[in-house]
Amino acid sequence: MRSASQIRIVTDSSCDLPKSEVDRLGVIVVPLALSFGSEVFLDGDLTHDEYWERTKGPFWPTSSQPSVGTFEEAFAPLVEEDIEATVDGVTCHARDDRDTIFRR
């Protein structure tokens, strides 16, 4: 069994962990992209006030998941540290279900 110091968590910013927990646990958070029209921000680039001010118009925000390349960048230091990557079972099942559904 691995000790807590050997476990690293990589997630996207939709996890909404408080910064204090991210720092305490050493979680690597990959930011989602947030768009207002043609302007794109990474989650965390805008303050809450700036975000709500932008929602007044003319564009309503949309978000998108981080790119594969962005996740690769997040995992690269872990690979260099020789940390084994494990994906939780829920994610694996969701991926399998997605693949099954879209093969129809």
N, C-alpha and C positions, 0 to 999 in steps of 0.2 A: 504494500500500500504506500502511496506517495504521501509525503508530509505536505502540510499547507504551503511551505516555502517552495515546493516543487510544482505546485499547481498554479497555472496562469489562466485567467479568464479573458477571452476576447469576445466582445459583443458590439452591437451597433448602438447608437445613441438613443434608440427607441426604448432601451431598457430603463431609462429614467432613474438610474441609481444616483443618490446624492453624491456630490463631489467628495464629501468626507469619507464615504464608503469606497468610492473608486480609489482614492488615495490610500486608504488604510489597507485595502485588499490588493492593490497593485493591478487593478482591472485595466485592460487596454480597451478603450472605447473608440470605435470607428464611427465618425459622424455621418449622419444622413445628409443628403443635399436638399436644400430648401430653396424653391424658386418663387420669385414674384415677377411674372412676365419673363423677360430675358435675363433678369438679375438672379444670380445663383449664389447662395451662401451655404456654408457648412453649418450644421447644427451647432450652436454655441457662439457663432460669429455675431449674432444680434442679441442685444439685451432683450428682456421681456418687453420693456417699454417700446423699443425700436420695432420689435415684431408686431405688437398690437397697433402701433402707428401705421405700419405698412398695410395692415389688413383693412384700413379705411379706404384703400383704393389706389390706383385703378385695378390692381390685380389681387386675386385671392391666392394664397400660397398653395403650392403643391410640393410634395416631397418625393424623393426617390431613394431607393436603397443604395448603399455604397457599392461601387464597382468592384469587380473581381480584383482588379489591380490595387485598389485601395486596401482590400483585405490582405492581399499578398504582401503589401508593404508592412501591414501590422504584424503579420506572422513571421516576416523575415528575421527579426532579431531573435525570436523564439527558436527558429530553425538553427540559427548560429549558436544558440545556447544548448542545442540538442535536446529540446523539450519536445516530447511526443505530442502530436496533435490528436485530440479525440473529440468527436462530435457527439453530442448527446443523442440518445435514442429517439426522442421526440422529433428532433430535426431530421434524423435519418428517415423516420417513418413518413414525415411530411414530404420529404423529397421524393420518396418512393411513390407515395400517393399521387403527388403532382405528375410524376412521369407516367403513371398508369392512366390517369385521367386524360392527359393530353395525347396519349397514343390512340385514343378512340377515334 
